[in-house]
Amino acid sequence: MKTVQDVQRLITDRIEKHWPDSVLAAARGEDDPRWPWTVTLTNLKGQTLNEQWSDVWRWILDWNSWARSHGCTLAITNRRVGGTTRAIPTRVAIPDIATATATTGANWPARIDAYGRRARILHDEFPETLTSALLRGAAELSDVDFDLARTAATWFRQHNAAGLTARQVPIAGLHAKWLDRNMRIVTGLSGQTELGLVTRPSRIHFSYLDGGWIRRGNRHRDSVALDEPHQPPGYQPQVILITENKDSALFFPEIAGGIVIEGNGDAVVRLAKIPWIVACPRILYWGDLDAHGLAILDRLRSAGIDAESILMDQATLDLYAPYGSPTFADGSQLPVGFPAPTPLLTATERILLERITDPAWEGPRRIEQERIPLDDAHRELVRAIVERPHPAQSH
């Protein structure tokens, strides 16, 4: 036997799954394809019904009361119980979505009302392209984003955007990240499969470290675009240092034949697309001394760059412990507990990761890269180059 609570959960699930169909049908003036809806309550009969009659009687009273108070209809079947014919409710019919939302005890009536207003607006403006799937996405947008999505869909329906970047589209507030989040809604409502927009090429910034190159008056800063990956640098580096953060790269001391690259955090995997980077015989990585920095190092290796690490071990953590930070730069909490899978870390790096994510560890869990003096990092880089001339690593 289904209880009132059982059916309320089923109704809520059905509303959540199918409300766009109902709301869109109402905006179009069509019959609701999802309501009325009937739920079977029980199939009890015979001896089982006799044995459970006391419970069944209370259940019948509950259902009669609930159906009357919520405007729902019970289907009744007469069955013999203890020599007497009893009216047993076997199904309940919920007539429409308004009735359904009122039975949930939640905020569904207000939500459906708000969704309905948006559905009517979208149907008036995009009657040929509006679908229940698009309505679901558009209904959850903020008021500002909802208006922007309508404006954008109208513009793209009327104009050819081929060759423009998102910011070149003459719509206030439109930018690439917003469009990425809302692309399905904008393209769907506009009736376009492709908008024809172009993206700005991603660039990797780096600095030359070779003193002879710099003192001959050559440029110190440079970049390579991912749409021109084969463009060579001023010289083919013999040593590349990849840093997680910009400041550590911009002011790194001189290294003969060296280049320092701004890894830009998680974007570091882009480096594997640049042939002259991959061809360098010595590649080293230096990042924040925390779980995130170690995860970036693992991803860099997974992308195909077998970089060595410097200053990312327990000894470094101990030496610079006074500079430890209790949170990430944005104030969010550092991860504690079982560390993420990092199969390409060395044994030494993995020991550090397990230490700083151990709930019992009372020392620092994070030291920002910029807190370590660049002269110290320079000495460590030179030491690594001299003492580890053959960087074959086992992970």
N, C-alpha and C positions, 0 to 999 in steps of 0.2 A: 504493500500500500504506500503510495506517495503521500507525504505530508504536505501541508501548506508551504512549509519552508523549502521542501524539495521542488515544488512547482515554481515558487518564486525564483529560485536559482535558475531553473530552466528558462523561465521568461526573461530573466536578466541576460542570460547567455544569448538568447535569440535576438533580443534588442541589440545587444552589442554587435552581433554578427550581421544583422540584416537591416539596421535602421536606415542606411543610405537608400536601400530599395524603397522603403516605405515613404521616406521624406521626399525622394525624387518623384515618386508617383503622385504624391499630393501636389507638388509644385506643377506637375504637368496636367493635373486634373484627372488623373487616371485612377482606377481601382488599385487598392493596396495589394501587391502580390504576396505579402507575408502574413496578413491577418484577414479574417479571423484564423485562429489556431486552436487546435484541440489537443489536449494532453490526456492520455489514459492514466487513470488513477489506481485501478485495481482490477484483478481478474479472480479475486477470491470467490470461492463458491463451495458448496457441499460441506463435507465434514470439517474442513479447515475453517470455514466461516463460522460454524457452530462453536468450535473450540476457542476461537478468538473473539467471540461476540462482544464481550465487555469492552475490549480495546476498540473493536470496530464501531461500537455505538458512540464512543467519545470521538472517534475519528469522523463519523458522519455528522455529528453536531458541529465540529470544527469546520467542516467543509460547507455545510449549509450556511453557517454564519459568515464565512469568508466570501462565498459566492454572492450572497445578498449585499454585503457591504461594498463589493467591488464591481458590481454590475456584470458579473460573469454567469454563465449558464451551466448547470450541471445536467448531464445525461444520466437518467435513472434507469436501473434495471431491477425488476422485482425478483427476489430470490427467497427460497424457503429457509427459514432459520428457526429451529426448535418447534416446528409445526406451524409457524406463523409466516405469512408473506411479509417480507421487509423490503423497503425501497433503498437500494444501495446505489450511491453515486459512482459511476464507473468512468466517466470522462468529464473534463471541464473545458468549456469553450471560452476563449478570450476574444472578444469581438473585434478589437482594433488596437492600434499602437498606443492611443491615448489611454485606454483602459489598462493596457499592459504596463505602461510606464508608471501609472498610479499605484500598481500593485507591488512595485519593487521596494518601496520605502526609502528610495535613494533620490538623487537629484536628476533623474532621467526626464521628468516632465519639462524642467527648465532647459535642459540640454537639447531636447527634441525641438522645443520652441525656437531656440537660437539657431539650430541647424536648419530648421524650416525657413527662417528669414533669409539665411544665406543661400539656400537652395532656390528660393524664388528670385533672388537677385541674379544668380548665375544662370538660371533658366531663361530669364528675360534677355541676358546679354549673350549667352552661348547655347541657344536651344539645340543646335545641331551636334554639338560636341560634348555636352555635359553628360557624364556617366555617374553611376553610383560610386565607383572607385574614386573618380576625381572629386566628387562631393565629399567623400570621407576625408581625403587629404585637405581640401580647402576649408572644411568646417572646423578643423583643429588649429588653423592659423590664427595668429594675433590679428587684431583689427587692422593694424598697419600693414602687415604682410598680406592679409586678404585683399586689401585695396590695391596693393602693389602687384599682386598676382593677376588681378583683373586688368589693371592698366597694361601690364607687360603682355598678357595674352592678346589683348586687343591690338597692341602695337605690332606684335609679331604676325598677327593675322593679316595686317594691312601693309606690312613693309618687308622688304628683303634685307636681311641682316648679314648676308654673306660678306665675310672679310672684316667685320667689325669685332672688337673685343666687347666684353660685357659692359665695361665702363664707357664705351663709345656709343652705346645705345642711348638715345636722348630721353631717358626716363630717370627722374630723380630717385635716388635710393637703390637703383639696380647695380649690383656688382657680382663678381664671379662666384663668391662663396654663397651669397643669397640664391643665385640662380642654380648652383649645384644642389642646394637643399630642396629647391622647389621646381626643378626642371620638369618632372613628370606632370605637375599641375599646369605649368605654363604651356608646355608643348601640347598637352592633351586638350586644354581649352582652346588654344589657338588653331588646333587642327593640323599642326605641323609635326612631322616625325623628326626633323633636324632643323635647328635654327640657323645653321651656317656660321655661327660665331667662331672666332679663332681665339686661342689662348696664348698668353704671353709666354715666350720660351723661358723655361726655368734656367737660372744661371748659378754657377758655382764660383764663389769668390776665393781667391788665394793671394798669397804674398810671396815674393821671391826672398830667399834668405841668403843667397850667395853674395858675400861681401864684394867680390870683384865685379860682379854684374851690377850691383847697386852703385858702386863708386864710379863706374864708367858713365853714369848719368842715365842709365836705363830706368824704365818704370819699376816701381816697387810693388804696386798693387795691380791685379789683373783678374780676369774672369773668363770662363768658358761657358757657352750656352749649350744646352742639351740638344738643340736642333742643329748644332754645328760641332758635334763631339770630336771630330778629327782635326779641328784647328789646334796647332801645336802651341805650347807656351814659349817663352823667350829662350828657354833651354830645357833639354830633357833632364828632369831631376834624377839624382842618384839616391836621394832620401826625401820622403814625403812624411810630414807630420800632419795628422788630421786631428783637429781639436773640436770638442763639442760646442764650444761657445766662441763668439766673435772676438771679444777683447783679447783672449789668449792668443789668437792667431794674428791679429793686427800688429801686435807689438813684440812678437817673438824675436829673440836675438838671432844673430847670423849663424848659419850653418853652411859650410861649403857644399855647393851642388844641391842645396835644399830648397824645398817649397813647403809652405804651411797652408793647409786648406781649412776653411771654415766649414766644418761638417754640418752645422745647423741641426743638431739633435737627430731626430728620427729620419730626417731627410738624407742622412748619410748614405743610404743605399743607392742614391743617384750616382755616386762616384764610380760605381762599377760600369757605368755606361761610357766612361771617358777612356779611350785607349791608352793615352800617354800616362794616365794614373795607374791603370792596371799593369803597364809595362815597367813601372818603377821597381828596381830590385829591393828596396827597403821601404816599407810602409809601416808607420807606427801610429797608434791611436792614443790620445789622452783626453779623457772625459771627466765629468763630475764623478767624485768618489761616492757613488750611491747605487742603488738597485737599478735605477733608470739608465745611468751611464754604462753599467755593465751589460744591460739588455741591448743598448745601442751597439756596443762592441760585438755582441753575439750576432746581431742582425747584419752588421757590416761584413762579418766573415761569411754569413749565410748567403750574402749577395755575390760572393766570389773573391773578395779581397782579404787575403790571409794576413791581416795586420797584427803586429805585435802591440802590446800595451806598455805604457810607462805610467808610473805613479798611480797604479790601480791595484794595490795589494794591501795586506794587513800592516806592513811596516809603514807605509805612507799614511794609513789611517791613524796609526798610533802617533807618528811624528807630528802630524798637523791637527791632532785632536782638539786643541784649543779653538780652532776655527770651525768646529762642527756646527751644523745648522739643524734645528729640530724639525723643520718642515721644508717642503718645496718652496721656491721663490714666491709662488702665489698664495702661500699659507696653507695649502692642502697637506694632509697627513702623509707621512712616508709609509710605504708598504711594510707590514710586519706579518710574519707567518711564513707559510710554505712559499719559497721563491719560485718565480716563473721558470719554465723550462728554458735552459740556456746551454744546449748541448755542445756549443763550440767554444765555450770558455775553457781556459787552461785550469788545471787543478788548483793553482794558486789563486786565480781569479774567482773560481767557484767557492773556495774556502771563505774569501772575503764576502761574497754575496750571501752565503749562508750565515755568516756572522752578523752582518748588519740587518738581516731580516729576522734574526732569532729574537723572539719576544723576551727572552731572558737577558739579552745583551744590554748592558747599562752604559756603554760607551757611545760615541757619535755614530749616527747612521748615515750621515751625509756631510761631505765637505765639498763645497763648490770649487770648481776648477780655478776660478779667478782668485781664490784665497791663497793659492800656492804661488810664491814668488816666481817670476819668469826666469830669474837666474838659476833657481833650483831646478826648474823644469829643463832648462838648457843643459845643465850639468848632467841630468839624468838621461837626456836624449843622447848626448855625446858618449856617455858611459855605455848606453845600450848599443850604439853603433860600433864602438871599439870592442866591447867585451862579447857581443853576440853577432859576429860577422856573418854567420850563416843562420838565418832566422827560422829554419825548419822547426815547426811546432807540432806537438801532438796534443790534440784537444780531447 
